[in-house]
Amino acid sequence: MTAVPVCPQRSQHRGPNGAGTSTLVLTVGGVLRPTAGTIAVGDVELTRRRPEQIRTAGVAIVPEGRQLLPNLTVEENLRVATYALGRQDARSGIAHALELFPELEKRWRITARSLSGGEQQMVVLAQALVSRPRFVLVDELSLGLAPIVVQRLVPTLEAVATTGVGVLLIEQFAHVALGLAQTAYVLERGRIHYHGTAQRLKDEPELLQSAYLLRNVDPGGDALDTLL
């Protein structure tokens, strides 16, 4: 694996299915173990650390698929996410999450399985943000959601980024991510094929299209070689 420095306030990774983006998120979050290379935030190396240690270091992930504890309520799911925090920090973190997603207060005692897809996505984002991370990685924000729900969530991520939190958004719909991002990456088969401004991808869409064409001309492709 190759260590690639990413210093975003608002950054986007873009790639087709199989590009390695979900593996990127899970590896950075400590869910998967890298076979080589390093993961670091500044001078702090996080390679092979446990997920709770990575979270304590200020890195939170939102994996694809809205992974909640379905039989627990919204309140319980958020409290689970604060297990490594002190009582005061946990209380403050949950209050902060509810400021970002006030809709969840009305669903506080409802089990996660009973929520709509949009509400579930709010809960997983809230889980990531209760610890007030320095960086948050969001994998496929819009997956399976109605456009009106995505329009509700994107400004919240933008507001989080304006507070100084680095947001890395991995998104299948370019118009969603490019409307938010300042920096963009195009990832294909675990390799970065573009790194530059989001505005350039808007102005030169062929740069984005080339990542998809590579799938037809490069049947080989390596495993993930890109890490934060």
C-alpha positions as a Markdown table, in Angstrom:
| # | Residue | x | y | z |
|---|---|---|---|---|
| 1 | Met | 0.0 | 0.0 | 0.0 |
| 2 | Thr | 1.1 | 3.5 | -0.7 |
| 3 | Ala | 0.5 | 6.2 | 1.9 |
| 4 | Val | -1.1 | 9.2 | 0.4 |
| 5 | Pro | -1.5 | 12.4 | 2.5 |
| 6 | Val | -5.0 | 13.9 | 2.5 |
| 7 | Cys | -5.5 | 17.2 | 4.3 |
| 8 | Pro | -9.0 | 18.1 | 3.5 |
| 9 | Gln | -11.6 | 20.4 | 5.0 |
| 10 | Arg | -13.9 | 19.2 | 2.4 |
| 11 | Ser | -12.6 | 16.4 | 0.2 |
| 12 | Gln | -14.2 | 13.8 | -2.1 |
| 13 | His | -13.1 | 10.4 | -3.3 |
| 14 | Arg | -14.9 | 9.3 | -6.4 |
| 15 | Gly | -14.7 | 5.9 | -8.1 |
| 16 | Pro | -16.9 | 3.1 | -9.5 |
| 17 | Asn | -17.9 | 0.0 | -7.7 |
| 18 | Gly | -14.8 | -2.1 | -7.0 |
| 19 | Ala | -12.5 | 1.0 | -6.9 |
| 20 | Gly | -11.4 | 0.3 | -3.4 |
| 21 | Thr | -13.2 | 3.2 | -1.7 |
| 22 | Ser | -15.0 | 1.1 | 0.9 |
| 23 | Thr | -11.9 | -0.8 | 1.7 |
| 24 | Leu | -10.2 | 2.5 | 2.2 |
| 25 | Val | -12.7 | 3.6 | 4.8 |
| 26 | Leu | -12.7 | 0.3 | 6.7 |
| 27 | Thr | -8.9 | 0.2 | 6.7 |
| 28 | Val | -8.5 | 3.7 | 8.0 |
| 29 | Gly | -11.1 | 3.0 | 10.7 |
| 30 | Gly | -9.2 | -0.1 | 11.9 |
| 31 | Val | -12.0 | -2.5 | 10.9 |
| 32 | Leu | -9.7 | -4.1 | 8.2 |
| 33 | Arg | -5.9 | -4.6 | 8.7 |
| 34 | Pro | -3.5 | -3.3 | 6.1 |
| 35 | Thr | -1.0 | -5.8 | 4.7 |
| 36 | Ala | 1.6 | -3.1 | 4.2 |
| 37 | Gly | 2.1 | 0.6 | 4.4 |
| 38 | Thr | 1.0 | 3.1 | 7.0 |
| 39 | Ile | -1.9 | 5.1 | 8.2 |
| 40 | Ala | -1.2 | 8.4 | 9.9 |
| 41 | Val | -2.9 | 11.6 | 11.0 |
| 42 | Gly | -0.1 | 14.2 | 11.1 |
| 43 | Asp | 2.7 | 12.7 | 13.1 |
| 44 | Val | 0.5 | 10.1 | 14.9 |
| 45 | Glu | 0.7 | 6.7 | 13.3 |
| 46 | Leu | -2.6 | 4.7 | 13.5 |
| 47 | Thr | -1.5 | 1.6 | 11.5 |
| 48 | Arg | -2.9 | -1.6 | 13.0 |
| 49 | Arg | -4.5 | 0.2 | 15.9 |
| 50 | Arg | -7.9 | -0.9 | 17.1 |
| 51 | Pro | -11.0 | 1.0 | 16.0 |
| 52 | Glu | -11.6 | 2.6 | 19.4 |
| 53 | Gln | -8.0 | 3.8 | 19.5 |
| 54 | Ile | -8.4 | 5.3 | 16.0 |
| 55 | Arg | -11.6 | 7.0 | 17.1 |
| 56 | Thr | -9.9 | 8.4 | 20.2 |
| 57 | Ala | -7.2 | 9.8 | 18.0 |
| 58 | Gly | -9.9 | 11.9 | 16.3 |
| 59 | Val | -10.8 | 9.8 | 13.2 |
| 60 | Ala | -14.4 | 8.7 | 12.8 |
| 61 | Ile | -15.8 | 6.6 | 9.9 |
| 62 | Val | -19.3 | 6.2 | 8.5 |
| 63 | Pro | -19.2 | 2.9 | 6.6 |
| 64 | Glu | -21.5 | 2.2 | 3.7 |
| 65 | Gly | -24.8 | 0.6 | 4.5 |
| 66 | Arg | -26.2 | 2.4 | 7.6 |
| 67 | Gln | -24.8 | -0.1 | 10.1 |
| 68 | Leu | -26.8 | 0.4 | 13.2 |
| 69 | Leu | -27.9 | -1.9 | 16.1 |
| 70 | Pro | -31.5 | -2.5 | 14.8 |
| 71 | Asn | -33.1 | -3.5 | 18.0 |
| 72 | Leu | -31.8 | -0.5 | 20.0 |
| 73 | Thr | -33.4 | 2.8 | 20.1 |
| 74 | Val | -32.0 | 6.0 | 18.6 |
| 75 | Glu | -30.9 | 7.1 | 22.1 |
| 76 | Glu | -29.2 | 3.7 | 22.8 |
| 77 | Asn | -27.4 | 3.7 | 19.4 |
| 78 | Leu | -26.0 | 7.2 | 20.2 |
| 79 | Arg | -25.0 | 6.2 | 23.7 |
| 80 | Val | -23.2 | 3.1 | 22.4 |
| 81 | Ala | -21.1 | 5.5 | 20.2 |
| 82 | Thr | -20.0 | 7.4 | 23.4 |
| 83 | Tyr | -18.7 | 4.4 | 25.3 |
| 84 | Ala | -15.1 | 5.7 | 25.2 |
| 85 | Leu | -16.0 | 9.2 | 26.4 |
| 86 | Gly | -16.4 | 10.5 | 29.9 |
| 87 | Arg | -19.8 | 11.3 | 31.2 |
| 88 | Gln | -19.6 | 15.0 | 30.5 |
| 89 | Asp | -18.1 | 14.6 | 27.0 |
| 90 | Ala | -20.8 | 12.0 | 26.2 |
| 91 | Arg | -23.6 | 14.3 | 27.3 |
| 92 | Ser | -22.0 | 17.2 | 25.3 |
| 93 | Gly | -21.5 | 15.0 | 22.2 |
| 94 | Ile | -25.0 | 13.8 | 22.1 |
| 95 | Ala | -26.3 | 17.4 | 22.5 |
| 96 | His | -24.1 | 18.4 | 19.6 |
| 97 | Ala | -25.4 | 15.6 | 17.5 |
| 98 | Leu | -29.0 | 16.6 | 18.2 |
| 99 | Glu | -28.2 | 20.2 | 17.2 |
| 100 | Leu | -27.1 | 18.9 | 13.8 |
| 101 | Phe | -30.0 | 16.4 | 13.5 |
| 102 | Pro | -32.9 | 17.8 | 15.6 |
| 103 | Glu | -35.3 | 15.4 | 13.8 |
| 104 | Leu | -33.8 | 12.6 | 15.9 |
| 105 | Glu | -35.3 | 14.0 | 19.1 |
| 106 | Lys | -38.8 | 13.0 | 17.9 |
| 107 | Arg | -37.6 | 9.5 | 17.2 |
| 108 | Trp | -35.5 | 9.2 | 20.4 |
| 109 | Arg | -37.3 | 6.1 | 21.7 |
| 110 | Ile | -37.9 | 4.4 | 18.4 |
| 111 | Thr | -35.8 | 1.4 | 17.4 |
| 112 | Ala | -33.4 | 1.8 | 14.5 |
| 113 | Arg | -35.1 | -0.9 | 12.5 |
| 114 | Ser | -38.3 | 1.3 | 12.5 |
| 115 | Leu | -36.6 | 4.4 | 11.1 |
| 116 | Ser | -36.7 | 5.5 | 7.5 |
| 117 | Gly | -33.5 | 5.2 | 5.4 |
| 118 | Gly | -32.9 | 8.9 | 5.8 |
| 119 | Glu | -33.4 | 8.8 | 9.6 |
| 120 | Gln | -31.0 | 5.9 | 9.8 |
| 121 | Gln | -28.4 | 7.8 | 7.9 |
| 122 | Met | -28.8 | 10.7 | 10.3 |
| 123 | Val | -28.2 | 8.3 | 13.2 |
| 124 | Val | -25.0 | 6.9 | 11.8 |
| 125 | Leu | -23.7 | 10.4 | 11.0 |
| 126 | Ala | -24.6 | 11.4 | 14.6 |
| 127 | Gln | -22.7 | 8.4 | 15.9 |
| 128 | Ala | -19.6 | 9.5 | 14.1 |
| 129 | Leu | -19.9 | 13.1 | 15.3 |
| 130 | Val | -20.7 | 12.6 | 19.0 |
| 131 | Ser | -17.0 | 12.3 | 19.8 |
| 132 | Arg | -16.3 | 15.6 | 17.9 |
| 133 | Pro | -13.6 | 14.0 | 15.6 |
| 134 | Arg | -10.9 | 15.9 | 13.8 |
| 135 | Phe | -11.7 | 13.9 | 10.6 |
| 136 | Val | -14.7 | 12.0 | 9.5 |
| 137 | Leu | -14.9 | 9.6 | 6.5 |
| 138 | Val | -18.3 | 9.1 | 5.0 |
| 139 | Asp | -18.8 | 6.2 | 2.6 |
| 140 | Glu | -21.7 | 6.6 | 0.1 |
| 141 | Leu | -23.8 | 9.2 | 1.8 |
| 142 | Ser | -26.6 | 9.1 | -0.8 |
| 143 | Leu | -26.8 | 5.3 | -1.3 |
| 144 | Gly | -30.5 | 4.3 | -1.3 |
| 145 | Leu | -31.8 | 7.7 | -0.3 |
| 146 | Ala | -34.3 | 10.0 | -2.0 |
| 147 | Pro | -32.8 | 13.2 | -3.4 |
| 148 | Ile | -34.7 | 15.3 | -0.9 |
| 149 | Val | -33.0 | 13.5 | 2.0 |
| 150 | Val | -29.6 | 13.9 | 0.4 |
| 151 | Gln | -30.4 | 17.7 | 0.1 |
| 152 | Arg | -31.0 | 17.7 | 3.9 |
| 153 | Leu | -27.8 | 15.9 | 4.8 |
| 154 | Val | -25.2 | 17.6 | 2.6 |
| 155 | Pro | -25.6 | 21.1 | 4.2 |
| 156 | Thr | -25.0 | 19.4 | 7.6 |
| 157 | Leu | -21.7 | 18.0 | 6.4 |
| 158 | Glu | -20.8 | 21.4 | 5.0 |
| 159 | Ala | -21.5 | 23.0 | 8.3 |
| 160 | Val | -19.4 | 20.4 | 10.1 |
| 161 | Ala | -16.5 | 21.2 | 7.7 |
| 162 | Thr | -16.7 | 24.9 | 8.4 |
| 163 | Thr | -15.9 | 24.2 | 12.0 |
| 164 | Gly | -12.5 | 22.9 | 11.0 |
| 165 | Val | -13.4 | 19.2 | 10.9 |
| 166 | Gly | -11.8 | 17.4 | 7.9 |
| 167 | Val | -14.6 | 15.7 | 5.9 |
| 168 | Leu | -13.8 | 13.0 | 3.4 |
| 169 | Leu | -16.9 | 12.1 | 1.4 |
| 170 | Ile | -16.9 | 9.0 | -0.9 |
| 171 | Glu | -19.8 | 9.4 | -3.2 |
| 172 | Gln | -21.2 | 7.6 | -6.3 |
| 173 | Phe | -23.0 | 10.7 | -7.6 |
| 174 | Ala | -20.5 | 13.3 | -8.7 |
| 175 | His | -23.0 | 16.2 | -8.5 |
| 176 | Val | -23.6 | 15.5 | -4.8 |
| 177 | Ala | -19.9 | 15.5 | -3.8 |
| 178 | Leu | -18.6 | 18.1 | -6.2 |
| 179 | Gly | -21.2 | 20.6 | -4.9 |
| 180 | Leu | -19.6 | 20.2 | -1.4 |
| 181 | Ala | -15.9 | 19.3 | -2.0 |
| 182 | Gln | -13.0 | 21.6 | -2.3 |
| 183 | Thr | -10.5 | 18.8 | -3.2 |
| 184 | Ala | -11.3 | 15.7 | -5.2 |
| 185 | Tyr | -9.8 | 12.3 | -5.8 |
| 186 | Val | -10.7 | 9.8 | -8.5 |
| 187 | Leu | -9.9 | 6.3 | -7.4 |
| 188 | Glu | -9.9 | 3.2 | -9.6 |
| 189 | Arg | -8.7 | -0.3 | -8.6 |
| 190 | Gly | -7.2 | 1.2 | -5.4 |
| 191 | Arg | -5.1 | 3.7 | -7.3 |
| 192 | Ile | -5.6 | 7.5 | -7.4 |
| 193 | His | -6.0 | 8.6 | -11.0 |
| 194 | Tyr | -6.8 | 12.2 | -10.2 |
| 195 | His | -6.0 | 14.5 | -7.3 |
| 196 | Gly | -6.9 | 18.2 | -7.6 |
| 197 | Thr | -9.6 | 20.7 | -7.2 |
| 198 | Ala | -13.2 | 19.8 | -7.3 |
| 199 | Gln | -13.8 | 22.7 | -9.6 |
| 200 | Arg | -11.5 | 21.2 | -12.2 |
| 201 | Leu | -13.6 | 18.1 | -12.3 |
| 202 | Lys | -16.7 | 20.2 | -12.8 |
| 203 | Asp | -14.9 | 22.0 | -15.7 |
| 204 | Glu | -13.3 | 18.9 | -17.2 |
| 205 | Pro | -15.8 | 16.0 | -16.7 |
| 206 | Glu | -13.6 | 13.8 | -19.0 |
| 207 | Leu | -11.2 | 13.4 | -16.1 |
| 208 | Leu | -13.9 | 11.7 | -14.1 |
| 209 | Gln | -15.1 | 9.6 | -17.1 |
| 210 | Ser | -11.6 | 8.2 | -17.7 |
| 211 | Ala | -11.7 | 6.3 | -14.4 |
| 212 | Tyr | -14.6 | 4.2 | -15.7 |
| 213 | Leu | -13.0 | 3.6 | -19.1 |
| 214 | Leu | -9.9 | 2.2 | -17.2 |
| 215 | Arg | -12.1 | -0.7 | -16.0 |
| 216 | Asn | -12.3 | -1.9 | -19.6 |
| 217 | Val | -8.6 | -1.5 | -20.5 |
| 218 | Asp | -6.9 | -2.7 | -17.3 |
| 219 | Pro | -8.2 | -6.1 | -16.4 |
| 220 | Gly | -5.5 | -6.5 | -13.8 |
| 221 | Gly | -5.6 | -3.9 | -11.1 |
| 222 | Asp | -4.0 | -4.0 | -7.7 |
| 223 | Ala | -5.5 | -4.3 | -4.2 |
| 224 | Leu | -6.0 | -1.1 | -2.2 |
| 225 | Asp | -2.8 | 1.0 | -2.3 |
| 226 | Thr | -4.3 | 4.3 | -1.1 |
| 227 | Leu | -4.6 | 5.3 | 2.5 |
| 228 | Leu | -5.2 | 8.5 | 4.5 |
